[in-house]
Amino acid sequence: MTYPSSCKFKSPLPLLLLLFQLMDLFSYEAFQLTIPLELRGEVEEGDEIEYIQALGRKKIERKKS
């Protein structure tokens, strides 16, 4: 079973692009993911989000309050 992980959102690029840079708050690993359509416009630089990882793929689940 895979549990959601926390990471911090940071984007030096405009929010119109599809790929965003994220950093895992536990391992400090930096990676890029696409923000789901339902979260675009609500996620800003510095926000914490939860993502899941399974079978070598990652997916953003939700924005942490």
Order of alpha helices (4+ residues) and beta strands (2+ residues): beta-beta-beta-beta-beta
